[in-house]
Amino acid sequence: MIRAAAWAALLLLVAAPLVIIVAMGFGTTAPGVPPVVPPLGAAGWQGSLEAWGLLFADTYYLDAMLRSLRLAGITATLCLVLGFGMALGIASARSPGLWLALVLLPFWAGFVLRLAAWVGLLRDGGWINATLTQLGLISEPWQMLYTEGAMLLGMVHAYLPLAVLPLTATLAKRDIRLEEAAADLGAGRWVVCFTVTLPLAAPAAAAAFLLVFIPAAGEVVIPEVLGAPDSVLIGAAIWGEFFQTRDWPAAAALSTALLALLLLPIALYQRLSVAR
């Protein structure tokens, strides 16, 4: 009974919306609500490839997709590097629950409020520029806001806990005796970390990378608030097609293409997990 309910929930909440989005990508635009003609009509399949042709013909969408994947990869890598050190420290602490609560503390504040705080810190007249000016380190304000660096900073801040949690769970259960044995054999602290601790945490590191990479690839709000106006990511492009131009087939095609690209690293992770 429980298994049947779980399958029903998956079909209703995951499979059905996915099928609708994929089918909508083969529809055609039309006035009305919703502004799309489905590919299935009275005469059978009448799908259109117009939206997919636009996706591959217009470099605007291709550039947005590549830019999104690149920034998502950088964000996931930074979160993985920072999160590993934080997770190792938390797993070795006497009160790991307290430190985990501090890591999750930003989630307790509103998302938009946190972005507004970054705007206040990074703008030309913000605290960072004001402090540097008062210290005599700069004579003119640095352009930090509305840059790729500001966008990456906001994304790392938002997604870092997603990398810390799986790494902490794995490192807290690691066998300390393996590290002690390596140290007894003369290995230094960094050698122990790279030859013993890192391999033990490799599956969790891969999971942490995916947990950050997947939502970061489709991020909309952070690039809009902190990023450069001309640096359009695929999430903003999809949002614009849905709500501005109301070209739902193009938006559905973009969403399907992004989902297909994101399924590739997930499939690779699953295959490597089975191989282990």
Salt bridges, closest charged atoms under 4 A:
GLU148 OE1 - ARG70 NH2 3.16
ASP175 OD1 - ARG177 NE 3.02
GLU179 OE2 - ARG174 NE 2.71
